[in-house]
Amino acid sequence: MDLLLWITIGFIIIGFVVLASMKKGMEGKLAFITANMEDEESSTKAKSIIWWIVSTTIWGVVSMILIVWWFHNHFG
């Protein structure tokens, strides 16, 4: 197998591990925000949740690009 495939597989697996490990913390932050709407700390936690969503989206897009790139190089 070629290097691009291993990079793609590694990137996807590491991303899943990171997302799974952070999921519980994000659920806790969301519960804190819903319980304490007026607290200043809620704003900080909300920003971290937004950045988590943005980074998850970027990870997904990069994963799709790597998969398409590998198929293009392998079958094209």
mmCIF file of the N, C-alpha and C atoms, coordinates in Angstrom:
data_MODEL
# 
_entry.id   MODEL 
# 
loop_
_atom_site.group_PDB 
_atom_site.id 
_atom_site.type_symbol 
_atom_site.label_atom_id 
_atom_site.label_alt_id 
_atom_site.label_comp_id 
_atom_site.label_asym_id 
_atom_site.label_entity_id 
_atom_site.label_seq_id 
_atom_site.pdbx_PDB_ins_code 
_atom_site.Cartn_x 
_atom_site.Cartn_y 
_atom_site.Cartn_z 
_atom_site.occupancy 
_atom_site.B_iso_or_equiv 
_atom_site.pdbx_formal_charge 
_atom_site.auth_seq_id 
_atom_site.auth_comp_id 
_atom_site.auth_asym_id 
_atom_site.auth_atom_id 
_atom_site.pdbx_PDB_model_num 
ATOM 1   N N  . MET A 1 1  ? 0.854   -1.186 0.000   1.00 0.00 ? 1  MET A N  1 
ATOM 2   C CA . MET A 1 1  ? 0.000   0.000  0.000   1.00 0.00 ? 1  MET A CA 1 
ATOM 3   C C  . MET A 1 1  ? 0.893   1.240  0.000   1.00 0.00 ? 1  MET A C  1 
ATOM 4   N N  . ASP A 1 2  ? 0.353   2.291  -0.517  1.00 0.00 ? 2  ASP A N  1 
ATOM 5   C CA . ASP A 1 2  ? 1.160   3.494  -0.649  1.00 0.00 ? 2  ASP A CA 1 
ATOM 6   C C  . ASP A 1 2  ? 1.019   4.416  0.567   1.00 0.00 ? 2  ASP A C  1 
ATOM 7   N N  . LEU A 1 3  ? 1.910   5.377  0.594   1.00 0.00 ? 3  LEU A N  1 
ATOM 8   C CA . LEU A 1 3  ? 1.983   6.294  1.738   1.00 0.00 ? 3  LEU A CA 1 
ATOM 9   C C  . LEU A 1 3  ? 0.724   7.132  1.906   1.00 0.00 ? 3  LEU A C  1 
ATOM 10  N N  . LEU A 1 4  ? 0.128   7.585  0.807   1.00 0.00 ? 4  LEU A N  1 
ATOM 11  C CA . LEU A 1 4  ? -1.072  8.423  0.889   1.00 0.00 ? 4  LEU A CA 1 
ATOM 12  C C  . LEU A 1 4  ? -2.228  7.682  1.562   1.00 0.00 ? 4  LEU A C  1 
ATOM 13  N N  . LEU A 1 5  ? -2.353  6.391  1.280   1.00 0.00 ? 5  LEU A N  1 
ATOM 14  C CA . LEU A 1 5  ? -3.407  5.606  1.925   1.00 0.00 ? 5  LEU A CA 1 
ATOM 15  C C  . LEU A 1 5  ? -3.178  5.525  3.426   1.00 0.00 ? 5  LEU A C  1 
ATOM 16  N N  . TRP A 1 6  ? -1.937  5.288  3.841   1.00 0.00 ? 6  TRP A N  1 
ATOM 17  C CA . TRP A 1 6  ? -1.634  5.208  5.275   1.00 0.00 ? 6  TRP A CA 1 
ATOM 18  C C  . TRP A 1 6  ? -1.844  6.550  5.973   1.00 0.00 ? 6  TRP A C  1 
ATOM 19  N N  . ILE A 1 7  ? -1.503  7.624  5.301   1.00 0.00 ? 7  ILE A N  1 
ATOM 20  C CA . ILE A 1 7  ? -1.740  8.951  5.876   1.00 0.00 ? 7  ILE A CA 1 
ATOM 21  C C  . ILE A 1 7  ? -3.236  9.183  6.041   1.00 0.00 ? 7  ILE A C  1 
ATOM 22  N N  . THR A 1 8  ? -4.013  8.811  5.027   1.00 0.00 ? 8  THR A N  1 
ATOM 23  C CA . THR A 1 8  ? -5.465  8.988  5.083   1.00 0.00 ? 8  THR A CA 1 
ATOM 24  C C  . THR A 1 8  ? -6.078  8.161  6.205   1.00 0.00 ? 8  THR A C  1 
ATOM 25  N N  . ILE A 1 9  ? -5.713  6.888  6.274   1.00 0.00 ? 9  ILE A N  1 
ATOM 26  C CA . ILE A 1 9  ? -6.252  6.013  7.315   1.00 0.00 ? 9  ILE A CA 1 
ATOM 27  C C  . ILE A 1 9  ? -5.845  6.511  8.696   1.00 0.00 ? 9  ILE A C  1 
ATOM 28  N N  . GLY A 1 10 ? -4.587  6.893  8.855   1.00 0.00 ? 10 GLY A N  1 
ATOM 29  C CA . GLY A 1 10 ? -4.118  7.393  10.150  1.00 0.00 ? 10 GLY A CA 1 
ATOM 30  C C  . GLY A 1 10 ? -4.826  8.671  10.561  1.00 0.00 ? 10 GLY A C  1 
ATOM 31  N N  . PHE A 1 11 ? -5.010  9.572  9.602   1.00 0.00 ? 11 PHE A N  1 
ATOM 32  C CA . PHE A 1 11 ? -5.686  10.838 9.889   1.00 0.00 ? 11 PHE A CA 1 
ATOM 33  C C  . PHE A 1 11 ? -7.120  10.594 10.345  1.00 0.00 ? 11 PHE A C  1 
ATOM 34  N N  . ILE A 1 12 ? -7.813  9.688  9.673   1.00 0.00 ? 12 ILE A N  1 
ATOM 35  C CA . ILE A 1 12 ? -9.206  9.402  10.025  1.00 0.00 ? 12 ILE A CA 1 
ATOM 36  C C  . ILE A 1 12 ? -9.297  8.711  11.388  1.00 0.00 ? 12 ILE A C  1 
ATOM 37  N N  . ILE A 1 13 ? -8.460  7.732  11.637  1.00 0.00 ? 13 ILE A N  1 
ATOM 38  C CA . ILE A 1 13 ? -8.513  7.001  12.915  1.00 0.00 ? 13 ILE A CA 1 
ATOM 39  C C  . ILE A 1 13 ? -8.133  7.912  14.074  1.00 0.00 ? 13 ILE A C  1 
ATOM 40  N N  . ILE A 1 14 ? -7.072  8.687  13.929  1.00 0.00 ? 14 ILE A N  1 
ATOM 41  C CA . ILE A 1 14 ? -6.672  9.607  14.999  1.00 0.00 ? 14 ILE A CA 1 
ATOM 42  C C  . ILE A 1 14 ? -7.769  10.635 15.249  1.00 0.00 ? 14 ILE A C  1 
ATOM 43  N N  . GLY A 1 15 ? -8.398  11.120 14.172  1.00 0.00 ? 15 GLY A N  1 
ATOM 44  C CA . GLY A 1 15 ? -9.502  12.063 14.325  1.00 0.00 ? 15 GLY A CA 1 
ATOM 45  C C  . GLY A 1 15 ? -10.669 11.472 15.095  1.00 0.00 ? 15 GLY A C  1 
ATOM 46  N N  . PHE A 1 16 ? -11.036 10.226 14.776  1.00 0.00 ? 16 PHE A N  1 
ATOM 47  C CA . PHE A 1 16 ? -12.117 9.572  15.509  1.00 0.00 ? 16 PHE A CA 1 
ATOM 48  C C  . PHE A 1 16 ? -11.774 9.416  16.991  1.00 0.00 ? 16 PHE A C  1 
ATOM 49  N N  . VAL A 1 17 ? -10.549 9.044  17.286  1.00 0.00 ? 17 VAL A N  1 
ATOM 50  C CA . VAL A 1 17 ? -10.130 8.872  18.679  1.00 0.00 ? 17 VAL A CA 1 
ATOM 51  C C  . VAL A 1 17 ? -10.211 10.199 19.432  1.00 0.00 ? 17 VAL A C  1 
ATOM 52  N N  . VAL A 1 18 ? -9.741  11.266 18.806  1.00 0.00 ? 18 VAL A N  1 
ATOM 53  C CA . VAL A 1 18 ? -9.781  12.588 19.442  1.00 0.00 ? 18 VAL A CA 1 
ATOM 54  C C  . VAL A 1 18 ? -11.225 13.037 19.653  1.00 0.00 ? 18 VAL A C  1 
ATOM 55  N N  . LEU A 1 19 ? -12.070 12.860 18.641  1.00 0.00 ? 19 LEU A N  1 
ATOM 56  C CA . LEU A 1 19 ? -13.479 13.253 18.771  1.00 0.00 ? 19 LEU A CA 1 
ATOM 57  C C  . LEU A 1 19 ? -14.176 12.464 19.858  1.00 0.00 ? 19 LEU A C  1 
ATOM 58  N N  . ALA A 1 20 ? -13.928 11.170 19.909  1.00 0.00 ? 20 ALA A N  1 
ATOM 59  C CA . ALA A 1 20 ? -14.566 10.336 20.927  1.00 0.00 ? 20 ALA A CA 1 
ATOM 60  C C  . ALA A 1 20 ? -14.099 10.726 22.325  1.00 0.00 ? 20 ALA A C  1 
ATOM 61  N N  . SER A 1 21 ? -12.833 11.055 22.466  1.00 0.00 ? 21 SER A N  1 
ATOM 62  C CA . SER A 1 21 ? -12.325 11.422 23.787  1.00 0.00 ? 21 SER A CA 1 
ATOM 63  C C  . SER A 1 21 ? -12.841 12.788 24.242  1.00 0.00 ? 21 SER A C  1 
ATOM 64  N N  . MET A 1 22 ? -13.127 13.680 23.306  1.00 0.00 ? 22 MET A N  1 
ATOM 65  C CA . MET A 1 22 ? -13.598 15.020 23.664  1.00 0.00 ? 22 MET A CA 1 
ATOM 66  C C  . MET A 1 22 ? -15.125 15.103 23.790  1.00 0.00 ? 22 MET A C  1 
ATOM 67  N N  . LYS A 1 23 ? -15.838 14.117 23.303  1.00 0.00 ? 23 LYS A N  1 
ATOM 68  C CA . LYS A 1 23 ? -17.294 14.154 23.255  1.00 0.00 ? 23 LYS A CA 1 
ATOM 69  C C  . LYS A 1 23 ? -17.911 14.327 24.644  1.00 0.00 ? 23 LYS A C  1 
ATOM 70  N N  . LYS A 1 24 ? -17.443 13.558 25.604  1.00 0.00 ? 24 LYS A N  1 
ATOM 71  C CA . LYS A 1 24 ? -18.008 13.617 26.954  1.00 0.00 ? 24 LYS A CA 1 
ATOM 72  C C  . LYS A 1 24 ? -17.804 15.000 27.573  1.00 0.00 ? 24 LYS A C  1 
ATOM 73  N N  . GLY A 1 25 ? -16.631 15.584 27.370  1.00 0.00 ? 25 GLY A N  1 
ATOM 74  C CA . GLY A 1 25 ? -16.358 16.918 27.896  1.00 0.00 ? 25 GLY A CA 1 
ATOM 75  C C  . GLY A 1 25 ? -17.261 17.973 27.277  1.00 0.00 ? 25 GLY A C  1 
ATOM 76  N N  . MET A 1 26 ? -17.509 17.843 25.992  1.00 0.00 ? 26 MET A N  1 
ATOM 77  C CA . MET A 1 26 ? -18.388 18.804 25.307  1.00 0.00 ? 26 MET A CA 1 
ATOM 78  C C  . MET A 1 26 ? -19.830 18.659 25.791  1.00 0.00 ? 26 MET A C  1 
ATOM 79  N N  . GLU A 1 27 ? -20.257 17.431 26.061  1.00 0.00 ? 27 GLU A N  1 
ATOM 80  C CA . GLU A 1 27 ? -21.603 17.226 26.604  1.00 0.00 ? 27 GLU A CA 1 
ATOM 81  C C  . GLU A 1 27 ? -21.732 17.882 27.981  1.00 0.00 ? 27 GLU A C  1 
ATOM 82  N N  . GLY A 1 28 ? -20.687 17.772 28.792  1.00 0.00 ? 28 GLY A N  1 
ATOM 83  C CA . GLY A 1 28 ? -20.696 18.410 30.104  1.00 0.00 ? 28 GLY A CA 1 
ATOM 84  C C  . GLY A 1 28 ? -20.735 19.930 30.004  1.00 0.00 ? 28 GLY A C  1 
ATOM 85  N N  . LYS A 1 29 ? -19.976 20.484 29.075  1.00 0.00 ? 29 LYS A N  1 
ATOM 86  C CA . LYS A 1 29 ? -19.989 21.939 28.872  1.00 0.00 ? 29 LYS A CA 1 
ATOM 87  C C  . LYS A 1 29 ? -21.352 22.409 28.401  1.00 0.00 ? 29 LYS A C  1 
ATOM 88  N N  . LEU A 1 30 ? -21.985 21.636 27.506  1.00 0.00 ? 30 LEU A N  1 
ATOM 89  C CA . LEU A 1 30 ? -23.308 21.994 27.022  1.00 0.00 ? 30 LEU A CA 1 
ATOM 90  C C  . LEU A 1 30 ? -24.336 21.945 28.151  1.00 0.00 ? 30 LEU A C  1 
ATOM 91  N N  . ALA A 1 31 ? -24.241 20.964 29.018  1.00 0.00 ? 31 ALA A N  1 
ATOM 92  C CA . ALA A 1 31 ? -25.145 20.884 30.163  1.00 0.00 ? 31 ALA A CA 1 
ATOM 93  C C  . ALA A 1 31 ? -24.948 22.076 31.095  1.00 0.00 ? 31 ALA A C  1 
ATOM 94  N N  . PHE A 1 32 ? -23.692 22.488 31.295  1.00 0.00 ? 32 PHE A N  1 
ATOM 95  C CA . PHE A 1 32 ? -23.406 23.647 32.136  1.00 0.00 ? 32 PHE A CA 1 
ATOM 96  C C  . PHE A 1 32 ? -24.007 24.908 31.526  1.00 0.00 ? 32 PHE A C  1 
ATOM 97  N N  . ILE A 1 33 ? -23.866 25.050 30.206  1.00 0.00 ? 33 ILE A N  1 
ATOM 98  C CA . ILE A 1 33 ? -24.390 26.239 29.529  1.00 0.00 ? 33 ILE A CA 1 
ATOM 99  C C  . ILE A 1 33 ? -25.908 26.308 29.649  1.00 0.00 ? 33 ILE A C  1 
ATOM 100 N N  . THR A 1 34 ? -26.582 25.182 29.435  1.00 0.00 ? 34 THR A N  1 
ATOM 101 C CA . THR A 1 34 ? -28.045 25.197 29.505  1.00 0.00 ? 34 THR A CA 1 
ATOM 102 C C  . THR A 1 34 ? -28.533 25.451 30.919  1.00 0.00 ? 34 THR A C  1 
ATOM 103 N N  . ALA A 1 35 ? -27.760 25.047 31.934  1.00 0.00 ? 35 ALA A N  1 
ATOM 104 C CA . ALA A 1 35 ? -28.167 25.282 33.320  1.00 0.00 ? 35 ALA A CA 1 
ATOM 105 C C  . ALA A 1 35 ? -27.850 26.705 33.772  1.00 0.00 ? 35 ALA A C  1 
ATOM 106 N N  . ASN A 1 36 ? -26.808 27.312 33.254  1.00 0.00 ? 36 ASN A N  1 
ATOM 107 C CA . ASN A 1 36 ? -26.357 28.635 33.689  1.00 0.00 ? 36 ASN A CA 1 
ATOM 108 C C  . ASN A 1 36 ? -26.264 29.572 32.489  1.00 0.00 ? 36 ASN A C  1 
ATOM 109 N N  . MET A 1 37 ? -27.391 30.024 32.013  1.00 0.00 ? 37 MET A N  1 
ATOM 110 C CA . MET A 1 37 ? -27.405 30.865 30.808  1.00 0.00 ? 37 MET A CA 1 
ATOM 111 C C  . MET A 1 37 ? -26.757 32.229 31.029  1.00 0.00 ? 37 MET A C  1 
ATOM 112 N N  . GLU A 1 38 ? -26.867 32.794 32.201  1.00 0.00 ? 38 GLU A N  1 
ATOM 113 C CA . GLU A 1 38 ? -26.404 34.164 32.452  1.00 0.00 ? 38 GLU A CA 1 
ATOM 114 C C  . GLU A 1 38 ? -24.945 34.235 32.916  1.00 0.00 ? 38 GLU A C  1 
ATOM 115 N N  . ASP A 1 39 ? -24.347 33.112 33.209  1.00 0.00 ? 39 ASP A N  1 
ATOM 116 C CA . ASP A 1 39 ? -22.993 33.090 33.750  1.00 0.00 ? 39 ASP A CA 1 
ATOM 117 C C  . ASP A 1 39 ? -21.973 33.467 32.673  1.00 0.00 ? 39 ASP A C  1 
ATOM 118 N N  . GLU A 1 40 ? -20.933 34.214 33.086  1.00 0.00 ? 40 GLU A N  1 
ATOM 119 C CA . GLU A 1 40 ? -19.891 34.622 32.137  1.00 0.00 ? 40 GLU A CA 1 
ATOM 120 C C  . GLU A 1 40 ? -19.076 33.425 31.667  1.00 0.00 ? 40 GLU A C  1 
ATOM 121 N N  . GLU A 1 41 ? -18.948 32.436 32.521  1.00 0.00 ? 41 GLU A N  1 
ATOM 122 C CA . GLU A 1 41 ? -18.206 31.227 32.157  1.00 0.00 ? 41 GLU A CA 1 
ATOM 123 C C  . GLU A 1 41 ? -18.918 30.469 31.030  1.00 0.00 ? 41 GLU A C  1 
ATOM 124 N N  . SER A 1 42 ? -20.231 30.642 30.905  1.00 0.00 ? 42 SER A N  1 
ATOM 125 C CA . SER A 1 42 ? -20.992 29.998 29.833  1.00 0.00 ? 42 SER A CA 1 
ATOM 126 C C  . SER A 1 42 ? -20.517 30.481 28.466  1.00 0.00 ? 42 SER A C  1 
ATOM 127 N N  . SER A 1 43 ? -20.164 31.750 28.376  1.00 0.00 ? 43 SER A N  1 
ATOM 128 C CA . SER A 1 43 ? -19.680 32.300 27.113  1.00 0.00 ? 43 SER A CA 1 
ATOM 129 C C  . SER A 1 43 ? -18.375 31.627 26.692  1.00 0.00 ? 43 SER A C  1 
ATOM 130 N N  . THR A 1 44 ? -17.483 31.421 27.625  1.00 0.00 ? 44 THR A N  1 
ATOM 131 C CA . THR A 1 44 ? -16.214 30.758 27.329  1.00 0.00 ? 44 THR A CA 1 
ATOM 132 C C  . THR A 1 44 ? -16.442 29.318 26.909  1.00 0.00 ? 44 THR A C  1 
ATOM 133 N N  . LYS A 1 45 ? -17.338 28.633 27.608  1.00 0.00 ? 45 LYS A N  1 
ATOM 134 C CA . LYS A 1 45 ? -17.634 27.244 27.263  1.00 0.00 ? 45 LYS A CA 1 
ATOM 135 C C  . LYS A 1 45 ? -18.335 27.156 25.911  1.00 0.00 ? 45 LYS A C  1 
ATOM 136 N N  . ALA A 1 46 ? -19.194 28.137 25.614  1.00 0.00 ? 46 ALA A N  1 
ATOM 137 C CA . ALA A 1 46 ? -19.873 28.144 24.321  1.00 0.00 ? 46 ALA A CA 1 
ATOM 138 C C  . ALA A 1 46 ? -18.866 28.325 23.188  1.00 0.00 ? 46 ALA A C  1 
ATOM 139 N N  . LYS A 1 47 ? -17.876 29.190 23.394  1.00 0.00 ? 47 LYS A N  1 
ATOM 140 C CA . LYS A 1 47 ? -16.855 29.388 22.371  1.00 0.00 ? 47 LYS A CA 1 
ATOM 141 C C  . LYS A 1 47 ? -16.056 28.109 22.135  1.00 0.00 ? 47 LYS A C  1 
ATOM 142 N N  . SER A 1 48 ? -15.760 27.382 23.209  1.00 0.00 ? 48 SER A N  1 
ATOM 143 C CA . SER A 1 48 ? -15.004 26.139 23.034  1.00 0.00 ? 48 SER A CA 1 
ATOM 144 C C  . SER A 1 48 ? -15.839 25.097 22.285  1.00 0.00 ? 48 SER A C  1 
ATOM 145 N N  . ILE A 1 49 ? -17.146 25.067 22.531  1.00 0.00 ? 49 ILE A N  1 
ATOM 146 C CA . ILE A 1 49 ? -18.013 24.143 21.801  1.00 0.00 ? 49 ILE A CA 1 
ATOM 147 C C  . ILE A 1 49 ? -18.072 24.533 20.324  1.00 0.00 ? 49 ILE A C  1 
ATOM 148 N N  . ILE A 1 50 ? -18.172 25.818 20.052  1.00 0.00 ? 50 ILE A N  1 
ATOM 149 C CA . ILE A 1 50 ? -18.207 26.275 18.658  1.00 0.00 ? 50 ILE A CA 1 
ATOM 150 C C  . ILE A 1 50 ? -16.908 25.910 17.940  1.00 0.00 ? 50 ILE A C  1 
ATOM 151 N N  . TRP A 1 51 ? -15.766 26.104 18.594  1.00 0.00 ? 51 TRP A N  1 
ATOM 152 C CA . TRP A 1 51 ? -14.489 25.744 17.980  1.00 0.00 ? 51 TRP A CA 1 
ATOM 153 C C  . TRP A 1 51 ? -14.380 24.236 17.779  1.00 0.00 ? 51 TRP A C  1 
ATOM 154 N N  . TRP A 1 52 ? -14.951 23.447 18.682  1.00 0.00 ? 52 TRP A N  1 
ATOM 155 C CA . TRP A 1 52 ? -14.954 21.998 18.536  1.00 0.00 ? 52 TRP A CA 1 
ATOM 156 C C  . TRP A 1 52 ? -15.766 21.591 17.305  1.00 0.00 ? 52 TRP A C  1 
ATOM 157 N N  . ILE A 1 53 ? -16.913 22.237 17.109  1.00 0.00 ? 53 ILE A N  1 
ATOM 158 C CA . ILE A 1 53 ? -17.746 21.957 15.939  1.00 0.00 ? 53 ILE A CA 1 
ATOM 159 C C  . ILE A 1 53 ? -17.019 22.359 14.656  1.00 0.00 ? 53 ILE A C  1 
ATOM 160 N N  . VAL A 1 54 ? -16.387 23.530 14.669  1.00 0.00 ? 54 VAL A N  1 
ATOM 161 C CA . VAL A 1 54 ? -15.642 23.988 13.493  1.00 0.00 ? 54 VAL A CA 1 
ATOM 162 C C  . VAL A 1 54 ? -14.494 23.031 13.177  1.00 0.00 ? 54 VAL A C  1 
ATOM 163 N N  . SER A 1 55 ? -13.741 22.635 14.186  1.00 0.00 ? 55 SER A N  1 
ATOM 164 C CA . SER A 1 55 ? -12.606 21.743 13.943  1.00 0.00 ? 55 SER A CA 1 
ATOM 165 C C  . SER A 1 55 ? -13.069 20.363 13.491  1.00 0.00 ? 55 SER A C  1 
ATOM 166 N N  . THR A 1 56 ? -14.207 19.888 14.007  1.00 0.00 ? 56 THR A N  1 
ATOM 167 C CA . THR A 1 56 ? -14.760 18.617 13.554  1.00 0.00 ? 56 THR A CA 1 
ATOM 168 C C  . THR A 1 56 ? -15.169 18.685 12.091  1.00 0.00 ? 56 THR A C  1 
ATOM 169 N N  . THR A 1 57 ? -15.761 19.797 11.696  1.00 0.00 ? 57 THR A N  1 
ATOM 170 C CA . THR A 1 57 ? -16.157 19.985 10.309  1.00 0.00 ? 57 THR A CA 1 
ATOM 171 C C  . THR A 1 57 ? -14.926 20.021 9.400   1.00 0.00 ? 57 THR A C  1 
ATOM 172 N N  . ILE A 1 58 ? -13.905 20.742 9.810   1.00 0.00 ? 58 ILE A N  1 
ATOM 173 C CA . ILE A 1 58 ? -12.672 20.808 9.012   1.00 0.00 ? 58 ILE A CA 1 
ATOM 174 C C  . ILE A 1 58 ? -12.037 19.430 8.903   1.00 0.00 ? 58 ILE A C  1 
ATOM 175 N N  . TRP A 1 59 ? -12.010 18.679 10.002  1.00 0.00 ? 59 TRP A N  1 
ATOM 176 C CA . TRP A 1 59 ? -11.469 17.320 9.976   1.00 0.00 ? 59 TRP A CA 1 
ATOM 177 C C  . TRP A 1 59 ? -12.242 16.453 8.982   1.00 0.00 ? 59 TRP A C  1 
ATOM 178 N N  . GLY A 1 60 ? -13.559 16.569 8.972   1.00 0.00 ? 60 GLY A N  1 
ATOM 179 C CA . GLY A 1 60 ? -14.376 15.796 8.044   1.00 0.00 ? 60 GLY A CA 1 
ATOM 180 C C  . GLY A 1 60 ? -14.107 16.157 6.597   1.00 0.00 ? 60 GLY A C  1 
ATOM 181 N N  . VAL A 1 61 ? -13.991 17.440 6.313   1.00 0.00 ? 61 VAL A N  1 
ATOM 182 C CA . VAL A 1 61 ? -13.727 17.886 4.942   1.00 0.00 ? 61 VAL A CA 1 
ATOM 183 C C  . VAL A 1 61 ? -12.346 17.418 4.486   1.00 0.00 ? 61 VAL A C  1 
ATOM 184 N N  . VAL A 1 62 ? -11.342 17.558 5.343   1.00 0.00 ? 62 VAL A N  1 
ATOM 185 C CA . VAL A 1 62 ? -9.991  17.116 4.982   1.00 0.00 ? 62 VAL A CA 1 
ATOM 186 C C  . VAL A 1 62 ? -9.972  15.599 4.777   1.00 0.00 ? 62 VAL A C  1 
ATOM 187 N N  . SER A 1 63 ? -10.706 14.853 5.591   1.00 0.00 ? 63 SER A N  1 
ATOM 188 C CA . SER A 1 63 ? -10.787 13.404 5.420   1.00 0.00 ? 63 SER A CA 1 
ATOM 189 C C  . SER A 1 63 ? -11.382 13.056 4.061   1.00 0.00 ? 63 SER A C  1 
ATOM 190 N N  . MET A 1 64 ? -12.446 13.734 3.688   1.00 0.00 ? 64 MET A N  1 
ATOM 191 C CA . MET A 1 64 ? -13.057 13.473 2.381   1.00 0.00 ? 64 MET A CA 1 
ATOM 192 C C  . MET A 1 64 ? -12.108 13.822 1.245   1.00 0.00 ? 64 MET A C  1 
ATOM 193 N N  . ILE A 1 65 ? -11.396 14.934 1.372   1.00 0.00 ? 65 ILE A N  1 
ATOM 194 C CA . ILE A 1 65 ? -10.434 15.327 0.338   1.00 0.00 ? 65 ILE A CA 1 
ATOM 195 C C  . ILE A 1 65 ? -9.329  14.287 0.209   1.00 0.00 ? 65 ILE A C  1 
ATOM 196 N N  . LEU A 1 66 ? -8.824  13.789 1.345   1.00 0.00 ? 66 LEU A N  1 
ATOM 197 C CA . LEU A 1 66 ? -7.778  12.765 1.297   1.00 0.00 ? 66 LEU A CA 1 
ATOM 198 C C  . LEU A 1 66 ? -8.272  11.486 0.642   1.00 0.00 ? 66 LEU A C  1 
ATOM 199 N N  . ILE A 1 67 ? -9.506  11.083 0.932   1.00 0.00 ? 67 ILE A N  1 
ATOM 200 C CA . ILE A 1 67 ? -10.064 9.866  0.328   1.00 0.00 ? 67 ILE A CA 1 
ATOM 201 C C  . ILE A 1 67 ? -10.208 10.043 -1.182  1.00 0.00 ? 67 ILE A C  1 
ATOM 202 N N  . VAL A 1 68 ? -10.757 11.176 -1.605  1.00 0.00 ? 68 VAL A N  1 
ATOM 203 C CA . VAL A 1 68 ? -10.921 11.433 -3.036  1.00 0.00 ? 68 VAL A CA 1 
ATOM 204 C C  . VAL A 1 68 ? -9.559  11.497 -3.718  1.00 0.00 ? 68 VAL A C  1 
ATOM 205 N N  . TRP A 1 69 ? -8.593  12.136 -3.075  1.00 0.00 ? 69 TRP A N  1 
ATOM 206 C CA . TRP A 1 69 ? -7.253  12.250 -3.635  1.00 0.00 ? 69 TRP A CA 1 
ATOM 207 C C  . TRP A 1 69 ? -6.623  10.862 -3.810  1.00 0.00 ? 69 TRP A C  1 
ATOM 208 N N  . TRP A 1 70 ? -6.795  9.986  -2.788  1.00 0.00 ? 70 TRP A N  1 
ATOM 209 C CA . TRP A 1 70 ? -6.245  8.646  -2.898  1.00 0.00 ? 70 TRP A CA 1 
ATOM 210 C C  . TRP A 1 70 ? -6.899  7.876  -4.038  1.00 0.00 ? 70 TRP A C  1 
ATOM 211 N N  . PHE A 1 71 ? -8.231  7.930  -4.139  1.00 0.00 ? 71 PHE A N  1 
ATOM 212 C CA . PHE A 1 71 ? -8.917  7.245  -5.238  1.00 0.00 ? 71 PHE A CA 1 
ATOM 213 C C  . PHE A 1 71 ? -8.463  7.801  -6.593  1.00 0.00 ? 71 PHE A C  1 
ATOM 214 N N  . HIS A 1 72 ? -8.287  9.096  -6.670  1.00 0.00 ? 72 HIS A N  1 
ATOM 215 C CA . HIS A 1 72 ? -7.832  9.713  -7.922  1.00 0.00 ? 72 HIS A CA 1 
ATOM 216 C C  . HIS A 1 72 ? -6.449  9.208  -8.311  1.00 0.00 ? 72 HIS A C  1 
ATOM 217 N N  . ASN A 1 73 ? -5.546  9.101  -7.327  1.00 0.00 ? 73 ASN A N  1 
ATOM 218 C CA . ASN A 1 73 ? -4.184  8.628  -7.607  1.00 0.00 ? 73 ASN A CA 1 
ATOM 219 C C  . ASN A 1 73 ? -4.135  7.125  -7.865  1.00 0.00 ? 73 ASN A C  1 
ATOM 220 N N  . HIS A 1 74 ? -4.994  6.383  -7.179  1.00 0.00 ? 74 HIS A N  1 
ATOM 221 C CA . HIS A 1 74 ? -4.949  4.927  -7.273  1.00 0.00 ? 74 HIS A CA 1 
ATOM 222 C C  . HIS A 1 74 ? -5.641  4.419  -8.542  1.00 0.00 ? 74 HIS A C  1 
ATOM 223 N N  . PHE A 1 75 ? -6.779  4.972  -8.879  1.00 0.00 ? 75 PHE A N  1 
ATOM 224 C CA . PHE A 1 75 ? -7.564  4.492  -10.022 1.00 0.00 ? 75 PHE A CA 1 
ATOM 225 C C  . PHE A 1 75 ? -7.502  5.412  -11.242 1.00 0.00 ? 75 PHE A C  1 
ATOM 226 N N  . GLY A 1 76 ? -6.924  6.583  -11.072 1.00 0.00 ? 76 GLY A N  1 
ATOM 227 C CA . GLY A 1 76 ? -6.928  7.559  -12.174 1.00 0.00 ? 76 GLY A CA 1 
ATOM 228 C C  . GLY A 1 76 ? -5.781  7.523  -13.072 1.00 0.00 ? 76 GLY A C  1 
# 
